[in-house]
Amino acid sequence: MHALRHTAALRMSRDENLTLLDVQTILGHAHLSTTADVCLLEDEAVVIRRVAEHLAERELRAQQAPLPVAVGYEADDLAVLCGGLPL
């Protein structure tokens, strides 16, 4: 029964029509942190897929032609300000 409760909590938390506060109320948790601890767990396969997509997008951006450096600014300074992305 406990596993069923967790499954229901996860499914409700992933429903775009329900907020985490809604799920907390339905589950009867006194604290939102209890609900978050149960509902905000990520499926390992989903995390791996998102990281792979992020790395693929990053690689694609690195292969694109660099943007021209703004006149009057050093490319290294702009790279730091832009999070280390190639300019």
mmCIF file of the C-alpha atoms, coordinates in Angstrom:
data_MODEL
# 
_entry.id   MODEL 
# 
loop_
_atom_site.group_PDB 
_atom_site.id 
_atom_site.type_symbol 
_atom_site.label_atom_id 
_atom_site.label_alt_id 
_atom_site.label_comp_id 
_atom_site.label_asym_id 
_atom_site.label_entity_id 
_atom_site.label_seq_id 
_atom_site.pdbx_PDB_ins_code 
_atom_site.Cartn_x 
_atom_site.Cartn_y 
_atom_site.Cartn_z 
_atom_site.occupancy 
_atom_site.B_iso_or_equiv 
_atom_site.pdbx_formal_charge 
_atom_site.auth_seq_id 
_atom_site.auth_comp_id 
_atom_site.auth_asym_id 
_atom_site.auth_atom_id 
_atom_site.pdbx_PDB_model_num 
ATOM 1  C CA . MET A 1 1  ? 0.000  0.000  0.000   1.00 0.00 ? 1  MET A CA 1 
ATOM 2  C CA . HIS A 1 2  ? 2.864  2.357  0.797   1.00 0.00 ? 2  HIS A CA 1 
ATOM 3  C CA . ALA A 1 3  ? 4.372  1.889  -2.680  1.00 0.00 ? 3  ALA A CA 1 
ATOM 4  C CA . LEU A 1 4  ? 0.957  2.595  -4.205  1.00 0.00 ? 4  LEU A CA 1 
ATOM 5  C CA . ARG A 1 5  ? 0.754  5.835  -2.185  1.00 0.00 ? 5  ARG A CA 1 
ATOM 6  C CA . HIS A 1 6  ? 4.190  6.883  -3.469  1.00 0.00 ? 6  HIS A CA 1 
ATOM 7  C CA . THR A 1 7  ? 3.201  6.074  -7.051  1.00 0.00 ? 7  THR A CA 1 
ATOM 8  C CA . ALA A 1 8  ? 0.037  8.134  -6.697  1.00 0.00 ? 8  ALA A CA 1 
ATOM 9  C CA . ALA A 1 9  ? 2.045  11.004 -5.197  1.00 0.00 ? 9  ALA A CA 1 
ATOM 10 C CA . LEU A 1 10 ? 4.544  10.940 -8.067  1.00 0.00 ? 10 LEU A CA 1 
ATOM 11 C CA . ARG A 1 11 ? 1.809  10.851 -10.707 1.00 0.00 ? 11 ARG A CA 1 
ATOM 12 C CA . MET A 1 12 ? -0.075 13.720 -9.072  1.00 0.00 ? 12 MET A CA 1 
ATOM 13 C CA . SER A 1 13 ? 3.094  15.813 -8.765  1.00 0.00 ? 13 SER A CA 1 
ATOM 14 C CA . ARG A 1 14 ? 3.788  15.380 -12.486 1.00 0.00 ? 14 ARG A CA 1 
ATOM 15 C CA . ASP A 1 15 ? 0.271  16.470 -13.446 1.00 0.00 ? 15 ASP A CA 1 
ATOM 16 C CA . GLU A 1 16 ? 0.488  20.031 -14.744 1.00 0.00 ? 16 GLU A CA 1 
ATOM 17 C CA . ASN A 1 17 ? -2.988 20.766 -13.353 1.00 0.00 ? 17 ASN A CA 1 
ATOM 18 C CA . LEU A 1 18 ? -1.965 20.058 -9.746  1.00 0.00 ? 18 LEU A CA 1 
ATOM 19 C CA . THR A 1 19 ? 0.423  22.062 -7.601  1.00 0.00 ? 19 THR A CA 1 
ATOM 20 C CA . LEU A 1 20 ? 2.661  20.578 -4.959  1.00 0.00 ? 20 LEU A CA 1 
ATOM 21 C CA . LEU A 1 21 ? 0.352  22.191 -2.385  1.00 0.00 ? 21 LEU A CA 1 
ATOM 22 C CA . ASP A 1 22 ? -2.571 20.287 -3.922  1.00 0.00 ? 22 ASP A CA 1 
ATOM 23 C CA . VAL A 1 23 ? -0.642 17.030 -3.589  1.00 0.00 ? 23 VAL A CA 1 
ATOM 24 C CA . GLN A 1 24 ? 0.283  17.898 0.009   1.00 0.00 ? 24 GLN A CA 1 
ATOM 25 C CA . THR A 1 25 ? -3.384 18.415 0.861   1.00 0.00 ? 25 THR A CA 1 
ATOM 26 C CA . ILE A 1 26 ? -4.464 15.189 -0.833  1.00 0.00 ? 26 ILE A CA 1 
ATOM 27 C CA . LEU A 1 27 ? -1.763 13.174 0.944   1.00 0.00 ? 27 LEU A CA 1 
ATOM 28 C CA . GLY A 1 28 ? -2.449 14.851 4.275   1.00 0.00 ? 28 GLY A CA 1 
ATOM 29 C CA . HIS A 1 29 ? 1.153  15.879 4.895   1.00 0.00 ? 29 HIS A CA 1 
ATOM 30 C CA . ALA A 1 30 ? 1.622  18.501 7.595   1.00 0.00 ? 30 ALA A CA 1 
ATOM 31 C CA . HIS A 1 31 ? 4.724  19.920 5.911   1.00 0.00 ? 31 HIS A CA 1 
ATOM 32 C CA . LEU A 1 32 ? 5.340  20.693 2.247   1.00 0.00 ? 32 LEU A CA 1 
ATOM 33 C CA . SER A 1 33 ? 8.905  19.428 2.654   1.00 0.00 ? 33 SER A CA 1 
ATOM 34 C CA . THR A 1 34 ? 7.554  15.919 3.336   1.00 0.00 ? 34 THR A CA 1 
ATOM 35 C CA . THR A 1 35 ? 5.590  16.020 0.085   1.00 0.00 ? 35 THR A CA 1 
ATOM 36 C CA . ALA A 1 36 ? 8.591  17.408 -1.798  1.00 0.00 ? 36 ALA A CA 1 
ATOM 37 C CA . ASP A 1 37 ? 10.843 14.646 -0.463  1.00 0.00 ? 37 ASP A CA 1 
ATOM 38 C CA . VAL A 1 38 ? 8.454  12.065 -1.910  1.00 0.00 ? 38 VAL A CA 1 
ATOM 39 C CA . CYS A 1 39 ? 7.393  13.797 -5.114  1.00 0.00 ? 39 CYS A CA 1 
ATOM 40 C CA . LEU A 1 40 ? 10.522 15.471 -6.357  1.00 0.00 ? 40 LEU A CA 1 
ATOM 41 C CA . LEU A 1 41 ? 12.468 12.276 -6.873  1.00 0.00 ? 41 LEU A CA 1 
ATOM 42 C CA . GLU A 1 42 ? 13.644 11.936 -10.458 1.00 0.00 ? 42 GLU A CA 1 
ATOM 43 C CA . ASP A 1 43 ? 13.586 8.789  -12.513 1.00 0.00 ? 43 ASP A CA 1 
ATOM 44 C CA . GLU A 1 44 ? 17.221 7.915  -13.288 1.00 0.00 ? 44 GLU A CA 1 
ATOM 45 C CA . ALA A 1 45 ? 16.465 7.273  -16.965 1.00 0.00 ? 45 ALA A CA 1 
ATOM 46 C CA . VAL A 1 46 ? 14.863 10.725 -17.291 1.00 0.00 ? 46 VAL A CA 1 
ATOM 47 C CA . VAL A 1 47 ? 17.887 12.406 -15.711 1.00 0.00 ? 47 VAL A CA 1 
ATOM 48 C CA . ILE A 1 48 ? 20.279 10.534 -18.013 1.00 0.00 ? 48 ILE A CA 1 
ATOM 49 C CA . ARG A 1 49 ? 18.193 11.505 -21.065 1.00 0.00 ? 49 ARG A CA 1 
ATOM 50 C CA . ARG A 1 50 ? 18.122 15.202 -20.043 1.00 0.00 ? 50 ARG A CA 1 
ATOM 51 C CA . VAL A 1 51 ? 21.877 15.264 -19.457 1.00 0.00 ? 51 VAL A CA 1 
ATOM 52 C CA . ALA A 1 52 ? 22.509 13.588 -22.832 1.00 0.00 ? 52 ALA A CA 1 
ATOM 53 C CA . GLU A 1 53 ? 20.265 16.173 -24.541 1.00 0.00 ? 53 GLU A CA 1 
ATOM 54 C CA . HIS A 1 54 ? 22.059 19.001 -22.748 1.00 0.00 ? 54 HIS A CA 1 
ATOM 55 C CA . LEU A 1 55 ? 25.476 17.704 -23.821 1.00 0.00 ? 55 LEU A CA 1 
ATOM 56 C CA . ALA A 1 56 ? 24.313 17.216 -27.418 1.00 0.00 ? 56 ALA A CA 1 
ATOM 57 C CA . GLU A 1 57 ? 22.943 20.784 -27.552 1.00 0.00 ? 57 GLU A CA 1 
ATOM 58 C CA . ARG A 1 58 ? 26.162 22.103 -26.024 1.00 0.00 ? 58 ARG A CA 1 
ATOM 59 C CA . GLU A 1 59 ? 28.207 20.242 -28.640 1.00 0.00 ? 59 GLU A CA 1 
ATOM 60 C CA . LEU A 1 60 ? 26.000 21.640 -31.407 1.00 0.00 ? 60 LEU A CA 1 
ATOM 61 C CA . ARG A 1 61 ? 26.472 25.191 -30.098 1.00 0.00 ? 61 ARG A CA 1 
ATOM 62 C CA . ALA A 1 62 ? 30.244 24.669 -29.944 1.00 0.00 ? 62 ALA A CA 1 
ATOM 63 C CA . GLN A 1 63 ? 30.262 23.634 -33.626 1.00 0.00 ? 63 GLN A CA 1 
ATOM 64 C CA . GLN A 1 64 ? 28.366 26.717 -34.751 1.00 0.00 ? 64 GLN A CA 1 
ATOM 65 C CA . ALA A 1 65 ? 30.241 29.730 -36.050 1.00 0.00 ? 65 ALA A CA 1 
ATOM 66 C CA . PRO A 1 66 ? 31.291 32.034 -33.220 1.00 0.00 ? 66 PRO A CA 1 
ATOM 67 C CA . LEU A 1 67 ? 29.441 35.308 -32.827 1.00 0.00 ? 67 LEU A CA 1 
ATOM 68 C CA . PRO A 1 68 ? 31.453 38.445 -33.493 1.00 0.00 ? 68 PRO A CA 1 
ATOM 69 C CA . VAL A 1 69 ? 32.973 39.997 -30.409 1.00 0.00 ? 69 VAL A CA 1 
ATOM 70 C CA . ALA A 1 70 ? 31.396 43.293 -29.390 1.00 0.00 ? 70 ALA A CA 1 
ATOM 71 C CA . VAL A 1 71 ? 33.577 46.234 -30.269 1.00 0.00 ? 71 VAL A CA 1 
ATOM 72 C CA . GLY A 1 72 ? 35.518 47.505 -27.285 1.00 0.00 ? 72 GLY A CA 1 
ATOM 73 C CA . TYR A 1 73 ? 35.255 44.305 -25.237 1.00 0.00 ? 73 TYR A CA 1 
ATOM 74 C CA . GLU A 1 74 ? 37.788 41.536 -24.768 1.00 0.00 ? 74 GLU A CA 1 
ATOM 75 C CA . ALA A 1 75 ? 36.574 38.107 -25.906 1.00 0.00 ? 75 ALA A CA 1 
ATOM 76 C CA . ASP A 1 76 ? 37.819 36.469 -22.669 1.00 0.00 ? 76 ASP A CA 1 
ATOM 77 C CA . ASP A 1 77 ? 35.879 38.971 -20.531 1.00 0.00 ? 77 ASP A CA 1 
ATOM 78 C CA . LEU A 1 78 ? 32.706 38.341 -22.492 1.00 0.00 ? 78 LEU A CA 1 
ATOM 79 C CA . ALA A 1 79 ? 33.199 34.583 -22.207 1.00 0.00 ? 79 ALA A CA 1 
ATOM 80 C CA . VAL A 1 80 ? 33.275 34.896 -18.407 1.00 0.00 ? 80 VAL A CA 1 
ATOM 81 C CA . LEU A 1 81 ? 30.146 37.059 -18.405 1.00 0.00 ? 81 LEU A CA 1 
ATOM 82 C CA . CYS A 1 82 ? 28.351 34.615 -20.709 1.00 0.00 ? 82 CYS A CA 1 
ATOM 83 C CA . GLY A 1 83 ? 29.065 31.588 -18.558 1.00 0.00 ? 83 GLY A CA 1 
ATOM 84 C CA . GLY A 1 84 ? 32.117 30.391 -20.411 1.00 0.00 ? 84 GLY A CA 1 
ATOM 85 C CA . LEU A 1 85 ? 30.271 29.818 -23.668 1.00 0.00 ? 85 LEU A CA 1 
ATOM 86 C CA . PRO A 1 86 ? 32.452 30.214 -26.734 1.00 0.00 ? 86 PRO A CA 1 
ATOM 87 C CA . LEU A 1 87 ? 32.034 33.572 -28.405 1.00 0.00 ? 87 LEU A CA 1 
# 
